[in-house]
Amino acid sequence: MAASLPTTFDRPVHIAVIGGTGLSQIAGYVPVAAVTPVTPWGTPSSAILILEHAGVPIAFLSRHGKHHEIAPHEVPARANIAALRSLGVRTVIAFSAVGSLQEHIKPMDFVLPDQIIDRTKGIRPFTFFEGGVVGHVGFADPFDAKISQVVQSCAASMKGEGVTLHTGGTVVCMEGPQFSTRAESNMYRSWGGSVINMSALPEAKLAREAELAYQMICMATDYDCWRNTEGGEDVDVAMVMKYMAANSENAKHLVGAVLDELCKQENTDLVLAKHWEGSAQGAVKFMTKPEGRNPEAMKRVEYLFPGFWEN
């Protein structure tokens, strides 16, 4: 389908969905273009579909590629976030399949985390600000509380449809692509981890650097491997795919309801992420003195924030 769509789109797109394992399309949203911005960090994981709903454009990006050919540690997260920003995106709903680290979070439940523990190993490029431009951006609260409220409201209205949403909690982001050892899984539980995935980072960090409002919706598909000692099964791909297939309609309905609400607020300060505006830019300008700035690094920052160095 994408091959027959226009490859340009001349209107700003303020809202985006990053689809992970288990979310590859959204019913009721009509594709009108497929764009592939070339960023200073390369091209995104796949062509970004521009979908329209009630006259509002939405960007949809498949994190792992059109055919799920990109492993978690290979996802070009910098190109993905930079490409979305260049289209005008300011609010991102990210979707991810996760393993549950807590008994009360059952397979097919949804989780709206508010914290992250980073267990990646430093092989994923994780910042836009390097190579001659330094910026230290706050990350105390990795997700967007304002967008989280929108998701919670939508989920509350869908309880009768079988949608169970747990609010708050910590997602542990591991390197992968292998699943955890049993010792690791139990360690993450002792740390207070709620769910585990391989995709939250560096995506959330880069979204913060790009001044985007970013909220991840997690769908539990398994109990990782900690529950085996209590009579459960270890996680494997077959288990993940079984629960994703069983819960795919709920996932699409929940994301669709969230998008419906965000579309109604397309040009508001909320969706335009005015509450993050200037947060990263101030961190960059105050750190590296003008005489130490690398021109190429400055150009990369300029891609994210046109006119950045003029003020």
Secondary structure as GFF3:
##gff-version 3
##sequence-region A 1 311
A	DSSP	three_ten_helix	2	4	.	.	.	ID=ss1
A	DSSP	beta_strand	15	19	.	.	.	ID=ss2
A	DSSP	beta_strand	30	35	.	.	.	ID=ss3
A	DSSP	beta_strand	48	53	.	.	.	ID=ss4
A	DSSP	beta_strand	56	62	.	.	.	ID=ss5
A	DSSP	three_ten_helix	72	74	.	.	.	ID=ss6
A	DSSP	alpha_helix	77	86	.	.	.	ID=ss7
A	DSSP	beta_strand	91	100	.	.	.	ID=ss8
A	DSSP	beta_strand	110	112	.	.	.	ID=ss9
A	DSSP	beta_strand	115	119	.	.	.	ID=ss10
A	DSSP	alpha_helix	145	156	.	.	.	ID=ss11
A	DSSP	three_ten_helix	159	161	.	.	.	ID=ss12
A	DSSP	beta_strand	165	167	.	.	.	ID=ss13
A	DSSP	beta_strand	170	174	.	.	.	ID=ss14
A	DSSP	alpha_helix	182	190	.	.	.	ID=ss15
A	DSSP	beta_strand	195	197	.	.	.	ID=ss16
A	DSSP	alpha_helix	203	209	.	.	.	ID=ss17
A	DSSP	beta_strand	213	222	.	.	.	ID=ss18
A	DSSP	three_ten_helix	226	230	.	.	.	ID=ss19
A	DSSP	alpha_helix	237	264	.	.	.	ID=ss20
A	DSSP	alpha_helix	279	287	.	.	.	ID=ss21
A	DSSP	three_ten_helix	290	292	.	.	.	ID=ss22
A	DSSP	alpha_helix	295	304	.	.	.	ID=ss23
A	DSSP	three_ten_helix	308	310	.	.	.	ID=ss24
###
